[in-house]
């Protein structure tokens, strides 16, 4: 019984999955918190790209 418990405690193959899930949850939370700021930034960047590309084509 003790040998099984020690093996279970040393076996950490699932740790990577748990860590990745926690990172994804934190990233989703940050996106939800800063959603409007991200949308404004992306909108501004695409507007500048559009203006610059029309200046190059003209």
C-alpha positions as CSV (number, residue, x, y, z in Angstrom):
1,X,0.0,0.0,0.0
2,X,2.8,2.4,0.9
3,X,4.6,1.6,-2.3
4,X,1.5,2.4,-4.3
5,X,1.0,5.7,-2.6
6,X,4.7,6.7,-3.1
7,X,4.4,5.8,-6.8
8,X,1.2,7.8,-7.2
9,X,2.8,10.8,-5.5
10,X,5.8,10.7,-7.8
11,X,3.8,10.1,-10.9
12,X,3.1,13.6,-12.3
13,X,2.2,12.9,-15.9
14,X,-1.1,14.8,-15.7
15,X,0.5,18.0,-14.3
16,X,1.2,19.4,-17.8
17,X,-2.5,19.1,-18.7
18,X,-3.6,20.9,-15.5
19,X,-1.1,23.7,-16.0
20,X,-2.2,24.2,-19.6
21,X,-5.9,24.3,-18.6
22,X,-5.1,26.9,-15.9
23,X,-3.1,29.1,-18.4
24,X,-6.0,28.9,-20.9
25,X,-8.5,29.9,-18.1
26,X,-6.4,32.9,-17.1
27,X,-6.0,34.0,-20.8
28,X,-9.7,33.7,-21.4
29,X,-10.3,35.8,-18.2
30,X,-7.9,38.5,-19.4
31,X,-9.6,38.6,-22.8
32,X,-13.0,39.0,-21.2
33,X,-11.8,41.8,-18.9
34,X,-10.0,43.7,-21.7
35,X,-12.4,42.9,-24.5
36,X,-13.3,46.5,-25.4
37,X,-9.7,47.7,-25.3
38,X,-8.6,44.8,-27.6
39,X,-11.5,45.6,-30.0
40,X,-10.5,49.2,-30.2
41,X,-6.8,48.4,-30.7
42,X,-7.6,45.9,-33.5
43,X,-10.0,48.4,-35.1
44,X,-7.4,51.2,-35.0
45,X,-4.7,48.9,-36.5
46,X,-6.9,47.8,-39.4
47,X,-7.9,51.4,-40.1
48,X,-4.2,52.4,-40.3
49,X,-3.4,49.4,-42.6
50,X,-6.3,50.3,-44.8
51,X,-5.3,54.0,-45.1
52,X,-1.6,53.1,-45.7
53,X,-2.5,50.5,-48.3
54,X,-4.7,52.9,-50.3
55,X,-1.9,55.5,-50.2
56,X,0.5,52.9,-51.7
57,X,-2.0,51.8,-54.4
58,X,-2.8,55.4,-55.4
